[in-house]
Structures are given as structure tokens and as C-alpha cells.
Amino acid sequence: MSMLTIHELCEYIGSLKVADLKEHIKAFNERLPFCPHMRLSGNKPDLAQRLIEAIIAAAAVPEHFEDMLVVMAPLGLTMWLADVAHLHRASQQYAELYGHMPSSNATSTSTFRPQVAARPSTSTTSAATPQPAQALSQGSLKQLRFWPSPFYDVIEFVSSIVQIPEAPPPSGRRQVGVSFTLSQKQVDQLTDTQHTYQLRLFCTTFQNFMASVSPPQKAVPIEFPFTCEARINERSLGVSLKGNKKHAGRVAPPNLNRNRHLHVHAGKLNRVELSYANSPNRYTMVIALCKVTSAETLTAQLKQKQYRSKESVIAMMQRKAQDEEIETGASTLRLTCPLTYVRMVTPCRANTCDHIQCFDALSFYSMNEQSPQWQCPVCSQDIKSEDLRMDGYVEDILRRVPHDLEAVLVEADGSWHSADDKYTSDSPILAEPSAPETEALDLLDLTPSPPPSEMASTIPPSFVAKAEVATPPVGGDSPMLSLDMSATSFSTPRISPIRPGPTLSTLSTPPPPPPANVIDLTLSSDDES
């Protein structure tokens, strides 16, 4: 029974009649104590579903799987596998004689499909050699596919599939776990200096899982129990796995080493646990090694490979204006991203959208990396990563207007101008975008600091003591603090509690001399001696 897969066992269960299904259930109930008790009532789909669930549950433990195959072999599994192997050999001979495989009508029966017959020619069937659970799990893992994402590609699954039972409200909180080890090759990939590989936790409903491993083997969305928490080696991942009840696939598979709690050593045991509650549905989870792509890399790829030139955008706008029967006026194009309300750097939009309004590519990718929505922030229609195009038309506008200009008016023919007509399509390209004016200069004291003796002579003794406690000492060899006027924040601001903020008059007037009747308290110990 080598090379068995969940798909093949599901085909076998599907080929059984109601009486045969009940015989299998009776045998499972009597001879497999680890298997949950199954009812004999119900129609054929119900009976088959119970057996399939029991098979998947037994696949997680090699000993259980071996016992299960021993029970199933004399009930018809051995004969069914022999028929499948015979059909495969006959199909191969047919292909050698006629140059093609026989049609499905000539080779398939009502009990099984040709896909099951398409087994490797080197495989053999033997009832005396039961297959461990790992082989069945690996076969089903090869068939399991999740919705594609531009942020990661599944390289391989590193754990077995674990079933997550229901947890209705009266049952309280439940917990399931899966243990796994890494090979040296996987460790080398995870410790690569480029940080392009990660271990991620995938989960989907049991119904989706069955749809993925059964024909036509559809890709399924990532879904976690709505109330759950993941832990790696008894440490919380600290990430929200809550998706959207109305829309599947709105949660990203978490990085298991995001907090550096993963044992990245060959052969060392790792364990992932999922605690959950209030879950009326069953789920399955598995751990995968993924090759990841960052939002910054996707933005760079967008600029290089998915660029729409300014001329093509204008031509499209002019064609659209000619097709429309009603002449429309100028429309407003905002230069800030609708996601972050910050000026766009890499303007983009989907080629499936009709509007000219863009959004920032890096902001869009970063948001979907955390919570995959994949909706246009302008018109809310569903879009894909491959639909995005960097807009050369809006990029050209950004290069011709100052940084503080938030919107322009766009005409139907592609020309544009600011509201005050100060900037137009014919404006020159700015050498460097104008930075927004900052008011930080009004808060800085730019008057020269007086000598220490003068500073101390103007400060009451009580305040000097407090200031000395609050100010860290500076060594004699420490460099002088330089004021960078281009910075927007200062890590070590100089506090001047005595003088008010500078004005135009005080900036050009030197500080007054210290009063004569004030005793200088800053004499050193050498002077006192």
C-alpha cells in the first residue's frame, strides 16, 4: 500500500456502497479504540464523511495509521488497489499501442476516476506492508494548495496536517498542537542573510481542506478560528489571527519566528499550539516553509515591470473623452494617498479601474501584507497584484508641483493645472521636491550660550541644583552638539529655562552682562583653595 494519498483513500471510500460503509464503521468502532465512535445512521454521504474524517485523524499518528490499514485491507481496500494498479498498467499498454491515453469513458467506472489510476508505474501494492501516516500526509500535502499571494510562495510543508475539532460555546477553550523538526537544508534557508525564507502557519476549514485534496483540487483561503491564539515553543506569537466572518482569506499566515522563539537548529523539536474557543466549524492547520517577498521589493518590481507611461495614460483619457456623449468638466486629482493621507511616492492603480485617482504602491502593499484585503482604496473593487500599474502620468505631475500642493484639476484631454493656475502641464520639472515648511524653528533658542559663570550668575541656586540633576554630565572629550537645521527631530535639545523664545530683536542683540551684586557660585575647588 505504498504511495497512498488521502485523495486515493477518499476515492476508495466513495466507491463503497452503503452496506460496505457500515461494515467499515463497525470495524473502526470495534477494533480502533483511538477512533471516535461513529454512528451507523444516515445516508451514504454522511457515512462516507465520517470515515474520511476518521482516516485524516488517524494519519497524524503512524501507529494509528498502520492499525487502520490493517483493518481496512480485508474489507476491500486491497482488492480495490489491485484493480487500480491493473487499470493503470492497461492504460500504459494502451498508450504504447495507440500513442495516447484512453478516454475517460473507456477506462473509468462508476467506482473510481482516471485521476486515481494515474499512479507512478514503479509503485507496488501489498497488504502485508502498511504505509505509515507520514506517507499519506505527504501525499495529501502535495495536493493541498492555498490562495496565491505575492508576499510568499510555499516551498514545502514541514509538518503533518492537524485537524482542529469544533469548539461550541459550552465546551469552553480547546487546544491542539503539532510538533516538527527542521532539516539542515531548511535551517540554512531560514538563516540566509537575505531573510527570504520563513516558517509560516497555515490554517483553513476542514471543508476547504477536503475541497483542496479532492478533484478538482481547488486552491483554498486561509482561515483561522475566529477566536484563537497561536504559540510557538510555549511563547505567544503576539499576532492577531482574526479574519472576516463574511469574507474568507482576510488573514495572513503568521511568521513563526517573528519573535525569535523558533528553534532554528537541525533535528531540534519545535511545537506549535493553537488555543481556540467558540468555533462551530472544524479546521486543519499545517506549517510551511515559504519564500517571502517584502512590500518594498514588490514596489521596486512594480516600477520596473508594470509601468504605464504618461503618454499612454493621456491617450487613454482622450479616447475615453471621445467615447462619452456627455462632456464633463475638470476632475480633482488628489496627490495624497487615500490610505495614509501622505503625499504619494509611487502612484499606482489597477488596470481594471476607470478612475484616474491613484494610491501609493508601498502603502498599499504594506497594508495588504498585514491584512490581505486586495481592494482598490478608491472604488473598493477587488483587484489583484498583477493588475497594478505604476502611473507615469501622475508621477509626472508629482515632479512638477511642490510638496505642499495636495490636489490638481485634470481636464478630459489630459491637461492639468492647480486651482490657482500657478502650476500647469507646462510647468518645469522641479530639481528637488519642495519640503513642507516646518515650524520647529520657532521653538529653538538660537542665541549664543553665555559662559558657564554668566549662566550660573543669572540662575537661582535652587534651580541650578535641579538642573544639574536633570542634565547628564558631558566629558571633556565629548564632541560639541551640532544643530542640524534639516532635521525634523532632535535627540538632545538644549533647554533654556531662563530666557523666553527668541524674537527678531533678541537674535541680533547680545545677552546683557550679569548684575554686579550677584555672587558667582561656579568657582572651582582650585580657586577656593
Residue, then its C-alpha position, 0 to 999 in steps of 0.5 A: m500500500s505504498m504511495l497512498t494519498i488521502h485523495e486515493l483513500c477518499e476515492y476508495i471510500g466513495s466507491l463503497k456502497v452503503a452496506d460496505l460503509k457500515e461494515h467499515i464503521k463497525a470495524f473502526n468502532e470495534r477494533l480502533p479504540f483511538c477512533p471516535h465512535m461513529r454512528l451507523s445512521g444516515n445516508k451514504p454521504d454522511l457515512a462516507q464523511r465520517l470515515i474520511e474524517a476518521i482516516i485524516a485523524a488517524a494519519a497524524v499518528p503512524e501507529h494509528f495509521e498502520d492499525m487502520l490499514v490493517v483493518m481496512a485491507p480485508l474489507g476491500l481496500t486491497m482488492w480495490l488497489a489491485d484493480v487500480a494498479h491493473l487499470h493503470r498498467a492497461s492504460q500504459q499498454y494502451a498508450e504504447l499501442y495507440g500513442h495516447m491515453p484512453s478516454s475517460n469513458a473507456t477506462s473509468t467506472s462508476t467506482f473510481r476516476p482516471q485521476v486515481a489510476a494515474r499512479p507512478s508505474t514503479s509503485t507496488t501494492s501489498a497488504a502485508t506492508p502498511q504505509p505509515a501516516q507520514a506517507l499519506s500526509q505527504g501525499s495529501l500535502k502535495q495536493l493541498r494548495f492555498w490562495p496565491s499571494p505575492f508576499y510568499d510562495v510555499i516551498e514545502f510543508v514541514s509538518s503533518i496536517v492537524q485537524i482542529p475539532e469544533a469548539p461550541p460555546p459550552s465546551g469552553r477553550r480547546q487546544v491542539g498542537v503539532s510538533f516538527t523538526l527542521s532539516q539542515k537544508q531548511v535551517d540554512q534557508l531560514t538563516d540566509t542573510q537575505h531573510t527570504y525564507q520563513l516558517r509560516l502557519f497555515c490554517t483553513t476549514f476542514q471543508n476547504f481542506m477536503a475541497s483542496v485534496s479532492p478533484p478538482q483540487k481547488a486552491v483554498p483561503i486561509e482561515f483561522p478560528f475566529t477566536c484563537e491564539a497561536r504559540i510557538n515553543e510555549r511563547s505567544l506569537g503576539v499576532s492577531l489571527k482574526g479574519n472576516k466572518k463574511h469574507a474568507g482569506r482576510v488573514a495572513p499566515p503568521n511568521l513563526n519566528r517573528n519573535r525569535h522563539l523558533h528553534v532554528h537548529a537541525g533535528k531540534l523539536n519545535r511545537v506549535e499550539l493553537s488555543y481556540a474557543n467558540s468555533p462551530n466549524r472544524y479546521t486543519m492547520v499545517i506549517a510551511l516553509c515559504k519564500v517571502t517577498s517584502a512590500e518594498t521589493l514588490t514596489a521596486q518590481l512594480k516600477q520596473k515591470q508594470y509601468r504605464s507611461k504618461e503618454s499612454v495614460i493621456a491617450m487613454m483619457q482622450r479616447k475615453a473623452q471621445d467615447e462619452e456623449i456627455e462632456t464633463g468638466a475638470s476632475t480633482l486629482r488628489l496627490t495624497c494617498p487615500l490610505t495614509y493621507v501622505r503625499m504619494v511616492t509611487p502612484c499606482r492603480a489597477n488596470t481594471c479601474d476607470h478612475i484616474q485617482c491613484f494610491d501609493a504602491l508601498s502603502f498599499y502593499s504594506m497594508n495588504e501584507q498585514s491584512p490581505q484585503w486586495q481592494c482598490p482604496v478608491c472604488s473598493q473593487d477587488i483587484k489583484s497584484e498583477d493588475l497594478r500599474m505604476d502611473g507615469y502620468v501622475e508621477d509626472i505631475l508629482r515632479r512638477v508641483p511642490h510638496d505642499l500642493e495636495a490636489v490638481l484639476v485634470e481636464a478630459d484631454g489630459s491637461w492639468h493645472s492647480a486651482d490657482d493656475k500657478y502650476t500647469s502641464d507646462s510647468p518645469i520639472l522641479a530639481e528637488p521636491s519642495a519640503p513642507e515648511t516646518e515650524a520647529l524653528d520657532l521653538l529653538d533658542l538660537t542665541p549664543s550660550p553665555p559662559p558657564s559663570e554668566m549662566a550660573s550668575t543669572i540662575p537661582p541656586s535652587f534651580v541650578a541644583k535641579a538642573e544639574v540633576a536633570t542634565p547628564p554630565v558631558g566629558g571633556d572629550s565629548p564632541m560639541l552638539s551640532l544643530d542640524m537645521s534639516a532635521t525634523s527631530f532632535s535627540t538632545p535639545r538644549i533647554s533654556p529655562i531662563r530666557p523666553g523664545p527668541t524674537l527678531s530683536t533678541l537674535s541680533t542683540p547680545p545677552p546683557p552682562p550679569p548684575a554686579n551684586v550677584i555672587d558667582l557660585t561656579l568657582s572651582s575647588d582650585d580657586e577656593s583653595 
